[in-house]
Amino acid sequence: MQLDEIYQATIDKWGEDAQYDQAVEECAELIAALKHYRRGKIDRQAVISELADVRLMLGQLSWMFGQQQVDEAVRNKLEKLDRL
């Protein structure tokens, strides 16, 4: 199954609002994992797992909002970072 098909299937099954909520939840879990990692409560693999969840949600959100527009925004921000 292609990414587009997977992303569309998730929208068909749960709807856009649920996917927005899921993205927020995954980001919150990554935040918590990073805090726990810094305190030595979890290992790198736990952080990597949360990063994978967030990366998947970012892929879906980029697809939902328009990959080209997101790519352009990323390029603009990289150019700004390069100037700094």
Phi, psi and omega per residue, in radians:
M1 nan 2.344 3.121
Q2 -1.359 2.756 3.134
L3 -0.972 -0.780 3.133
D4 -0.984 -0.723 -3.141
E5 -1.178 -0.710 3.120
I6 -1.120 -0.827 -3.140
Y7 -1.065 -0.759 3.140
Q8 -1.140 -0.678 3.125
A9 -1.090 -0.663 3.120
T10 -1.177 -0.673 3.095
I11 -1.146 -0.760 3.137
D12 -1.074 -0.668 -3.073
K13 -1.389 -0.807 -3.003
W14 -1.968 -0.350 -3.140
G15 1.578 2.794 -3.087
E16 -1.129 -0.785 -3.102
D17 -1.014 -0.713 3.118
A18 -1.131 -0.604 3.136
Q19 -1.272 -0.598 3.029
Y20 -1.079 -0.803 3.121
D21 -1.088 -0.689 3.132
Q22 -1.120 -0.698 3.107
A23 -1.079 -0.756 3.114
V24 -1.064 -0.790 -3.131
E25 -1.073 -0.774 -3.129
E26 -1.134 -0.678 3.086
C27 -1.116 -0.712 3.113
A28 -1.109 -0.698 3.110
E29 -1.134 -0.646 3.084
L30 -1.157 -0.743 3.099
I31 -0.996 -0.852 -3.132
A32 -1.092 -0.725 -3.135
A33 -1.097 -0.723 3.123
L34 -1.109 -0.717 3.099
K35 -1.101 -0.773 3.132
H36 -1.143 -0.675 3.131
Y37 -1.081 -0.785 3.139
R38 -1.074 -0.493 3.140
R39 -1.597 0.014 3.120
G40 1.342 0.320 -3.106
K41 -1.522 -0.382 3.102
I42 -2.370 2.867 -3.131
D43 -1.687 3.049 -3.115
R44 -1.011 -0.649 -3.082
Q45 -1.090 -0.614 3.100
A46 -1.138 -0.683 3.097
V47 -1.176 -0.746 3.131
I48 -1.046 -0.707 3.107
S49 -1.071 -0.751 3.112
E50 -1.197 -0.647 3.061
L51 -1.052 -0.704 3.119
A52 -1.093 -0.747 3.111
D53 -1.068 -0.782 -3.133
V54 -1.156 -0.718 3.137
R55 -1.055 -0.722 3.092
L56 -1.098 -0.740 3.132
M57 -1.185 -0.649 3.083
L58 -1.104 -0.675 3.077
G59 -1.067 -0.772 -3.140
Q60 -1.181 -0.759 3.116
L61 -1.098 -0.693 3.096
S62 -1.074 -0.731 3.095
W63 -1.101 -0.747 -3.104
M64 -1.165 -0.685 -3.080
F65 -1.574 -0.303 3.136
G66 2.015 1.866 -3.052
Q67 -1.044 -0.698 -3.121
Q68 -1.108 -0.731 3.130
Q69 -1.147 -0.697 3.116
V70 -1.153 -0.766 3.121
D71 -1.051 -0.709 3.118
E72 -1.123 -0.751 3.114
A73 -1.096 -0.684 3.110
V74 -1.130 -0.775 3.106
R75 -1.030 -0.783 3.124
N76 -1.050 -0.740 -3.125
K77 -1.226 -0.616 3.070
L78 -1.150 -0.684 3.077
E79 -1.089 -0.745 3.105
K80 -1.103 -0.753 3.118
L81 -1.092 -0.697 3.128
D82 -1.097 -0.644 3.108
R83 -1.203 -0.507 -3.134
L84 -1.251 nan nan
